[in-house]
Amino acid sequence: MHPSDEARGRAAAGEVQWTDDSIRWEGGLRVKTTDGGEAGNDDDASSEEEDYLVDPFKDPDPFEIFPFRFRIPDDETASDGDGGKHIDIRIRGYKKDSDEVWQSTGLTLWRASDYLCQYQMDNLGLFRDKRTLELGAGLGLNGILAWRSTVNTNAEVCITDGDSDALLIWGRQSSEQFLERIADNRKYDAIIASDIIYSPVIVEPLWETVRALLKRPGDGEAGGTFVMAYARRKVPVSIELVLEKAEEYGFAYELAKEDTDEGIWVYTFHFRA
């Protein structure tokens, strides 16, 4: 649920390039830096020792099926397409503790996506007959749920990621190109994202993207809504910084859901009137 390598490359020289091992276990494993050096617990460890830490314990079957069942509220008319009152989704990805996940966070599912799913099911009207865009989708759970929960309506859902064929690199220029070439110059009623903030350098490109692609209020129509599930991690970026930048880019925000024990918050954002 994650910006592309190009977006990550905006980091200043010498900054440690984030991978999920450095996010989950701060200082626990070596990571490459932009100046060619390395950071970690043991700078003198040989490459053979470094390889030994991973290869002997490599999981021969690193994949996992993630099953989900979402109950459709009784007062909603949506169905799963078969007349049922549940939406069942099965997604194949890497296990959270697999070696592959250390190098790319978009290969598995993280807790923040669960909280965003809960918000989506509690607010189905936000997506019904609307155009929805998912940023940093990874395995795409939230975008798939947005589509499945509005299957009997005129909704449209576009799922994007920075590390796949569903490419959308964050930033003003690339977002404007995406709007013209992919979105037919039609902005989105809803943008959703979960667990996408890993480095301070991607915060401004995120807001440039949302500002370029989210529908603005006007002509008798309400503006769009950006819903983001933020997860606290061992990285030098706080929710306070994200919210401060949101205000600088013209957005008002509201806390929709929180779990302080898990360190997960769901916020909604709208253009300020």
C-alpha atoms as a printed R data frame, in Angstrom:
    type eleno elety resid chain resno       x       y       z
1   ATOM     1    CA   MET     A     1   0.000   0.000   0.000
2   ATOM     2    CA   HIS     A     2   2.856   1.890  -1.314
3   ATOM     3    CA   PRO     A     3   4.621   4.521  -3.457
4   ATOM     4    CA   SER     A     4   6.926   3.506  -6.261
5   ATOM     5    CA   ASP     A     5  10.682   3.267  -6.160
6   ATOM     6    CA   GLU     A     6  10.777   6.508  -8.146
7   ATOM     7    CA   ALA     A     7   8.744   8.286  -5.493
8   ATOM     8    CA   ARG     A     8  10.957   6.856  -2.792
9   ATOM     9    CA   GLY     A     9  13.944   8.115  -4.727
10  ATOM    10    CA   ARG     A    10  12.983  11.684  -3.869
11  ATOM    11    CA   ALA     A    11  14.863  11.152  -0.605
12  ATOM    12    CA   ALA     A    12  17.888  13.345  -0.057
13  ATOM    13    CA   ALA     A    13  21.357  11.817  -0.494
14  ATOM    14    CA   GLY     A    14  22.376   9.758   2.484
15  ATOM    15    CA   GLU     A    15  18.853   8.980   3.675
16  ATOM    16    CA   VAL     A    16  18.184   5.340   4.455
17  ATOM    17    CA   GLN     A    17  15.921   3.766   1.847
18  ATOM    18    CA   TRP     A    18  12.967   2.248   3.688
19  ATOM    19    CA   THR     A    19  12.073  -1.384   3.342
20  ATOM    20    CA   ASP     A    20   9.740  -3.269   5.591
21  ATOM    21    CA   ASP     A    21  12.549  -4.776   7.683
22  ATOM    22    CA   SER     A    22  13.585  -1.284   8.793
23  ATOM    23    CA   ILE     A    23   9.949  -0.330   9.393
24  ATOM    24    CA   ARG     A    24   9.139  -3.276  11.629
25  ATOM    25    CA   TRP     A    25  12.506  -3.857  13.265
26  ATOM    26    CA   GLU     A    26  14.240  -0.516  13.594
27  ATOM    27    CA   GLY     A    27  18.002  -1.042  13.379
28  ATOM    28    CA   GLY     A    28  17.499  -4.798  13.203
29  ATOM    29    CA   LEU     A    29  18.648  -5.573   9.668
30  ATOM    30    CA   ARG     A    30  20.926  -3.908   7.162
31  ATOM    31    CA   VAL     A    31  19.413  -1.590   4.571
32  ATOM    32    CA   LYS     A    32  20.991   0.209   1.648
33  ATOM    33    CA   THR     A    33  21.464   3.976   1.786
34  ATOM    34    CA   THR     A    34  21.427   6.340  -1.148
35  ATOM    35    CA   ASP     A    35  25.138   7.070  -0.854
36  ATOM    36    CA   GLY     A    36  26.042   3.388  -1.259
37  ATOM    37    CA   GLY     A    37  26.676   2.714   2.406
38  ATOM    38    CA   GLU     A    38  24.810   0.402   4.728
39  ATOM    39    CA   ALA     A    39  23.069   0.762   8.038
40  ATOM    40    CA   GLY     A    40  22.423  -1.892  10.665
41  ATOM    41    CA   ASN     A    41  23.443  -3.452  13.920
42  ATOM    42    CA   ASP     A    42  26.811  -4.760  12.704
43  ATOM    43    CA   ASP     A    43  28.580  -2.667  10.095
44  ATOM    44    CA   ASP     A    44  31.498  -5.099  10.058
45  ATOM    45    CA   ALA     A    45  29.434  -8.169   9.225
46  ATOM    46    CA   SER     A    46  30.483  -9.850   5.989
47  ATOM    47    CA   SER     A    47  28.133 -10.387   3.081
48  ATOM    48    CA   GLU     A    48  28.327 -14.123   3.740
49  ATOM    49    CA   GLU     A    49  27.067 -13.606   7.273
50  ATOM    50    CA   GLU     A    50  24.310 -11.355   5.966
51  ATOM    51    CA   ASP     A    51  23.190 -13.998   3.477
52  ATOM    52    CA   TYR     A    52  23.271 -16.608   6.203
53  ATOM    53    CA   LEU     A    53  20.744 -14.661   8.240
54  ATOM    54    CA   VAL     A    54  18.120 -15.129   5.541
55  ATOM    55    CA   ASP     A    55  18.703 -18.070   3.212
56  ATOM    56    CA   PRO     A    56  18.821 -21.053   5.645
57  ATOM    57    CA   PHE     A    57  15.424 -20.108   7.040
58  ATOM    58    CA   LYS     A    58  13.687 -19.195   3.796
59  ATOM    59    CA   ASP     A    59  10.098 -20.431   3.777
60  ATOM    60    CA   PRO     A    60   9.644 -22.908   0.887
61  ATOM    61    CA   ASP     A    61   5.997 -21.800   0.654
62  ATOM    62    CA   PRO     A    62   5.910 -18.075   1.437
63  ATOM    63    CA   PHE     A    63   2.369 -17.546   0.139
64  ATOM    64    CA   GLU     A    64  -0.858 -17.324   2.089
65  ATOM    65    CA   ILE     A    65  -4.552 -17.045   1.244
66  ATOM    66    CA   PHE     A    66  -6.200 -14.188   3.144
67  ATOM    67    CA   PRO     A    67  -9.952 -14.868   3.500
68  ATOM    68    CA   PHE     A    68 -12.416 -12.098   4.375
69  ATOM    69    CA   ARG     A    69 -16.151 -12.006   5.003
70  ATOM    70    CA   PHE     A    70 -17.911  -8.667   5.274
71  ATOM    71    CA   ARG     A    71 -21.488  -8.405   6.460
72  ATOM    72    CA   ILE     A    72 -23.685  -6.011   4.516
73  ATOM    73    CA   PRO     A    73 -25.725  -3.838   6.913
74  ATOM    74    CA   ASP     A    74 -29.417  -4.752   7.118
75  ATOM    75    CA   ASP     A    75 -30.527  -1.297   6.000
76  ATOM    76    CA   GLU     A    76 -28.422  -1.418   2.853
77  ATOM    77    CA   THR     A    77 -29.695  -2.666  -0.487
78  ATOM    78    CA   ALA     A    78 -26.304  -3.791  -1.778
79  ATOM    79    CA   SER     A    79 -25.629  -7.497  -2.145
80  ATOM    80    CA   ASP     A    80 -22.696  -9.660  -3.036
81  ATOM    81    CA   GLY     A    81 -24.059 -10.121  -6.545
82  ATOM    82    CA   ASP     A    82 -25.666 -13.467  -5.673
83  ATOM    83    CA   GLY     A    83 -28.412 -12.056  -3.477
84  ATOM    84    CA   GLY     A    84 -26.501 -12.761  -0.305
85  ATOM    85    CA   LYS     A    85 -25.904 -10.511   2.690
86  ATOM    86    CA   HIS     A    86 -22.182 -11.141   2.900
87  ATOM    87    CA   ILE     A    87 -19.233 -10.291   0.714
88  ATOM    88    CA   ASP     A    88 -16.540 -12.964   0.588
89  ATOM    89    CA   ILE     A    89 -13.080 -12.058  -0.712
90  ATOM    90    CA   ARG     A    90 -10.006 -14.293  -0.933
91  ATOM    91    CA   ILE     A    91  -6.644 -12.744  -1.763
92  ATOM    92    CA   ARG     A    92  -3.353 -14.542  -2.324
93  ATOM    93    CA   GLY     A    93  -0.227 -12.812  -1.082
94  ATOM    94    CA   TYR     A    94   2.992 -13.320   0.819
95  ATOM    95    CA   LYS     A    95   2.975 -14.167   4.493
96  ATOM    96    CA   LYS     A    96   3.702 -11.150   6.682
97  ATOM    97    CA   ASP     A    97   6.953 -12.667   7.960
98  ATOM    98    CA   SER     A    98   8.279 -13.867   4.577
99  ATOM    99    CA   ASP     A    99  11.646 -12.692   3.263
100 ATOM   100    CA   GLU     A   100  10.019 -11.120   0.202
101 ATOM   101    CA   VAL     A   101   7.934  -8.753   2.333
102 ATOM   102    CA   TRP     A   102  11.126  -7.251   3.791
103 ATOM   103    CA   GLN     A   103  11.864  -5.773   0.370
104 ATOM   104    CA   SER     A   104   8.389  -4.633  -0.685
105 ATOM   105    CA   THR     A   105   5.509  -3.838   1.654
106 ATOM   106    CA   GLY     A   106   2.916  -4.239  -1.124
107 ATOM   107    CA   LEU     A   107   3.094  -8.026  -1.233
108 ATOM   108    CA   THR     A   108   0.950  -8.764   1.792
109 ATOM   109    CA   LEU     A   109  -1.892  -7.237   3.829
110 ATOM   110    CA   TRP     A   110  -1.502  -4.966   6.838
111 ATOM   111    CA   ARG     A   111  -3.809  -4.163   9.735
112 ATOM   112    CA   ALA     A   112  -4.742  -0.668   8.565
113 ATOM   113    CA   SER     A   113  -6.549  -2.131   5.560
114 ATOM   114    CA   ASP     A   114  -8.877  -4.004   7.951
115 ATOM   115    CA   TYR     A   115  -9.868  -0.732   9.624
116 ATOM   116    CA   LEU     A   116 -10.476   0.943   6.278
117 ATOM   117    CA   CYS     A   117 -12.661  -2.011   5.265
118 ATOM   118    CA   GLN     A   118 -14.735  -1.514   8.416
119 ATOM   119    CA   TYR     A   119 -15.183   2.157   7.547
120 ATOM   120    CA   GLN     A   120 -16.182   1.273   3.991
121 ATOM   121    CA   MET     A   121 -18.877  -1.157   5.139
122 ATOM   122    CA   ASP     A   122 -20.209   1.394   7.620
123 ATOM   123    CA   ASN     A   123 -20.379   4.082   4.911
124 ATOM   124    CA   LEU     A   124 -21.471   2.311   1.745
125 ATOM   125    CA   GLY     A   125 -23.260   5.427   0.563
126 ATOM   126    CA   LEU     A   126 -19.890   7.075   0.021
127 ATOM   127    CA   PHE     A   127 -19.193   4.659  -2.852
128 ATOM   128    CA   ARG     A   128 -22.633   3.883  -4.297
129 ATOM   129    CA   ASP     A   129 -23.005   5.286  -7.815
130 ATOM   130    CA   LYS     A   130 -19.659   7.054  -7.348
131 ATOM   131    CA   ARG     A   131 -16.182   6.916  -8.878
132 ATOM   132    CA   THR     A   132 -13.578   5.584  -6.434
133 ATOM   133    CA   LEU     A   133  -9.784   5.519  -6.699
134 ATOM   134    CA   GLU     A   134  -7.486   3.464  -4.469
135 ATOM   135    CA   LEU     A   135  -3.906   4.695  -3.981
136 ATOM   136    CA   GLY     A   136  -1.017   2.430  -2.995
137 ATOM   137    CA   ALA     A   137  -3.290  -0.580  -3.294
138 ATOM   138    CA   GLY     A   138  -0.749  -3.383  -2.898
139 ATOM   139    CA   LEU     A   139  -2.941  -6.497  -3.012
140 ATOM   140    CA   GLY     A   140  -5.981  -4.262  -3.524
141 ATOM   141    CA   LEU     A   141  -8.291  -5.406  -0.713
142 ATOM   142    CA   ASN     A   142  -9.936  -2.017  -0.152
143 ATOM   143    CA   GLY     A   143 -10.475  -1.353  -3.849
144 ATOM   144    CA   ILE     A   144 -11.893  -4.841  -4.400
145 ATOM   145    CA   LEU     A   145 -14.270  -4.327  -1.471
146 ATOM   146    CA   ALA     A   146 -15.341  -0.954  -2.865
147 ATOM   147    CA   TRP     A   147 -16.236  -2.680  -6.120
148 ATOM   148    CA   ARG     A   148 -17.916  -5.731  -4.606
149 ATOM   149    CA   SER     A   149 -20.012  -3.664  -2.196
150 ATOM   150    CA   THR     A   150 -21.440  -1.542  -5.009
151 ATOM   151    CA   VAL     A   151 -21.755  -4.207  -7.698
152 ATOM   152    CA   ASN     A   152 -25.466  -3.508  -8.301
153 ATOM   153    CA   THR     A   153 -24.963   0.231  -8.733
154 ATOM   154    CA   ASN     A   154 -23.338   2.464 -11.347
155 ATOM   155    CA   ALA     A   155 -20.128   2.728  -9.351
156 ATOM   156    CA   GLU     A   156 -16.667   2.763 -10.927
157 ATOM   157    CA   VAL     A   157 -13.504   1.697  -9.097
158 ATOM   158    CA   CYS     A   158  -9.901   2.221 -10.204
159 ATOM   159    CA   ILE     A   159  -7.153   0.430  -8.259
160 ATOM   160    CA   THR     A   160  -3.605   1.809  -8.543
161 ATOM   161    CA   ASP     A   161  -0.181   1.140  -7.095
162 ATOM   162    CA   GLY     A   162   3.286   2.500  -7.713
163 ATOM   163    CA   ASP     A   163   4.980  -0.897  -8.104
164 ATOM   164    CA   SER     A   164   2.763  -2.631 -10.638
165 ATOM   165    CA   ASP     A   165   1.111  -2.333 -14.033
166 ATOM   166    CA   ALA     A   166  -1.607  -0.322 -12.274
167 ATOM   167    CA   LEU     A   167   0.937   2.482 -12.150
168 ATOM   168    CA   LEU     A   168   0.314   5.844 -10.546
169 ATOM   169    CA   ILE     A   169   3.413   7.658  -9.329
170 ATOM   170    CA   TRP     A   170   2.490  10.275  -6.759
171 ATOM   171    CA   GLY     A   171   3.004  13.942  -7.553
172 ATOM   172    CA   ARG     A   172   1.262  16.788  -9.373
173 ATOM   173    CA   GLN     A   173   2.606  16.247 -12.886
174 ATOM   174    CA   SER     A   174   2.171  12.464 -12.994
175 ATOM   175    CA   SER     A   175  -1.309  12.764 -11.458
176 ATOM   176    CA   GLU     A   176  -2.383  15.292 -14.074
177 ATOM   177    CA   GLN     A   177  -1.143  12.909 -16.775
178 ATOM   178    CA   PHE     A   178  -3.056  10.061 -15.130
179 ATOM   179    CA   LEU     A   179  -6.187  12.213 -15.032
180 ATOM   180    CA   GLU     A   180  -5.932  12.928 -18.758
181 ATOM   181    CA   ARG     A   181  -4.827   9.517 -20.046
182 ATOM   182    CA   ILE     A   182  -6.572   7.088 -17.692
183 ATOM   183    CA   ALA     A   183  -9.424   8.922 -15.973
184 ATOM   184    CA   ASP     A   184 -10.816  10.736 -19.043
185 ATOM   185    CA   ASN     A   185 -10.382  14.047 -17.185
186 ATOM   186    CA   ARG     A   186 -13.045  12.977 -14.679
187 ATOM   187    CA   LYS     A   187 -12.038  13.448 -11.076
188 ATOM   188    CA   TYR     A   188 -13.013  11.011  -8.334
189 ATOM   189    CA   ASP     A   189 -15.815  11.181  -5.799
190 ATOM   190    CA   ALA     A   190 -13.839   9.086  -3.326
191 ATOM   191    CA   ILE     A   191 -10.159   8.259  -2.902
192 ATOM   192    CA   ILE     A   192  -9.124   5.554  -0.428
193 ATOM   193    CA   ALA     A   193  -5.753   4.437   0.907
194 ATOM   194    CA   SER     A   194  -4.425   2.390   3.817
195 ATOM   195    CA   ASP     A   195  -0.986   2.099   5.397
196 ATOM   196    CA   ILE     A   196   0.753   4.212   2.754
197 ATOM   197    CA   ILE     A   197   2.974   6.567   4.794
198 ATOM   198    CA   TYR     A   198   6.518   5.264   5.289
199 ATOM   199    CA   SER     A   199   8.755   8.287   4.779
200 ATOM   200    CA   PRO     A   200   8.464  12.083   5.136
201 ATOM   201    CA   VAL     A   201   9.469  12.582   1.491
202 ATOM   202    CA   ILE     A   202   6.243  11.034   0.189
203 ATOM   203    CA   VAL     A   203   3.836  13.171   2.236
204 ATOM   204    CA   GLU     A   204   3.787  16.169  -0.122
205 ATOM   205    CA   PRO     A   205   3.552  14.027  -3.303
206 ATOM   206    CA   LEU     A   206   0.589  12.276  -1.691
207 ATOM   207    CA   TRP     A   207  -1.279  15.543  -1.165
208 ATOM   208    CA   GLU     A   208  -0.337  16.770  -4.639
209 ATOM   209    CA   THR     A   209  -1.952  13.601  -5.988
210 ATOM   210    CA   VAL     A   210  -5.111  13.862  -3.897
211 ATOM   211    CA   ARG     A   211  -5.531  17.537  -4.747
212 ATOM   212    CA   ALA     A   212  -5.160  16.787  -8.468
213 ATOM   213    CA   LEU     A   213  -7.538  13.814  -8.594
214 ATOM   214    CA   LEU     A   214 -10.249  14.436  -5.982
215 ATOM   215    CA   LYS     A   215 -13.448  16.147  -7.128
216 ATOM   216    CA   ARG     A   216 -13.768  19.725  -5.903
217 ATOM   217    CA   PRO     A   217 -17.071  21.173  -4.692
218 ATOM   218    CA   GLY     A   218 -18.929  23.374  -7.152
219 ATOM   219    CA   ASP     A   219 -21.714  23.597  -9.686
220 ATOM   220    CA   GLY     A   220 -24.200  22.421  -7.085
221 ATOM   221    CA   GLU     A   221 -22.255  19.235  -6.378
222 ATOM   222    CA   ALA     A   222 -20.509  18.215  -3.202
223 ATOM   223    CA   GLY     A   223 -16.774  17.712  -3.325
224 ATOM   224    CA   GLY     A   224 -15.085  14.345  -3.013
225 ATOM   225    CA   THR     A   225 -13.818  12.543   0.084
226 ATOM   226    CA   PHE     A   226 -10.364  11.102   0.736
227 ATOM   227    CA   VAL     A   227 -10.377   8.326   3.346
228 ATOM   228    CA   MET     A   228  -7.005   7.246   4.720
229 ATOM   229    CA   ALA     A   229  -6.157   4.607   7.305
230 ATOM   230    CA   TYR     A   230  -2.839   5.546   8.916
231 ATOM   231    CA   ALA     A   231  -0.690   3.050  10.834
232 ATOM   232    CA   ARG     A   232   2.020   4.128  13.245
233 ATOM   233    CA   ARG     A   233   5.380   2.566  12.323
234 ATOM   234    CA   LYS     A   234   9.032   2.869  13.248
235 ATOM   235    CA   VAL     A   235   9.683   5.601  10.708
236 ATOM   236    CA   PRO     A   236  10.380   9.334  11.183
237 ATOM   237    CA   VAL     A   237   6.930  10.488  10.053
238 ATOM   238    CA   SER     A   238   3.981  11.194  12.317
239 ATOM   239    CA   ILE     A   239   0.262  11.585  11.767
240 ATOM   240    CA   GLU     A   240   0.682  15.178  12.942
241 ATOM   241    CA   LEU     A   241   2.955  15.888   9.955
242 ATOM   242    CA   VAL     A   242   0.475  14.283   7.568
243 ATOM   243    CA   LEU     A   243  -2.404  16.364   8.949
244 ATOM   244    CA   GLU     A   244  -0.337  19.557   8.893
245 ATOM   245    CA   LYS     A   245   0.465  19.034   5.212
246 ATOM   246    CA   ALA     A   246  -3.183  18.269   4.514
247 ATOM   247    CA   GLU     A   247  -4.134  21.699   5.800
248 ATOM   248    CA   GLU     A   248  -1.381  23.337   3.743
249 ATOM   249    CA   TYR     A   249  -2.846  21.742   0.614
250 ATOM   250    CA   GLY     A   250  -6.334  23.034   1.369
251 ATOM   251    CA   PHE     A   251  -7.976  20.106   3.140
252 ATOM   252    CA   ALA     A   252 -10.044  19.881   6.301
253 ATOM   253    CA   TYR     A   253 -10.020  16.581   8.152
254 ATOM   254    CA   GLU     A   254 -12.023  14.577  10.656
255 ATOM   255    CA   LEU     A   255 -11.096  11.544  12.759
256 ATOM   256    CA   ALA     A   256 -13.482   8.729  11.796
257 ATOM   257    CA   LYS     A   257 -12.055   5.730  13.653
258 ATOM   258    CA   GLU     A   258  -9.111   5.065  15.960
259 ATOM   259    CA   ASP     A   259  -7.387   2.282  17.848
260 ATOM   260    CA   THR     A   260  -4.631   3.751  19.984
261 ATOM   261    CA   ASP     A   261  -3.484   0.324  21.174
262 ATOM   262    CA   GLU     A   262  -2.860  -0.817  17.597
263 ATOM   263    CA   GLY     A   263  -1.686   2.637  16.532
264 ATOM   264    CA   ILE     A   264  -4.186   2.946  13.679
265 ATOM   265    CA   TRP     A   265  -6.330   5.951  12.777
266 ATOM   266    CA   VAL     A   266  -8.856   6.468   9.979
267 ATOM   267    CA   TYR     A   267  -9.310  10.048   8.780
268 ATOM   268    CA   THR     A   268 -11.593  11.631   6.202
269 ATOM   269    CA   PHE     A   269 -10.469  14.669   4.209
270 ATOM   270    CA   HIS     A   270 -12.441  17.223   2.196
271 ATOM   271    CA   PHE     A   271 -11.519  20.408   0.388
272 ATOM   272    CA   ARG     A   272 -11.990  23.366   2.716
273 ATOM   273    CA   ALA     A   273 -14.932  25.557   1.856
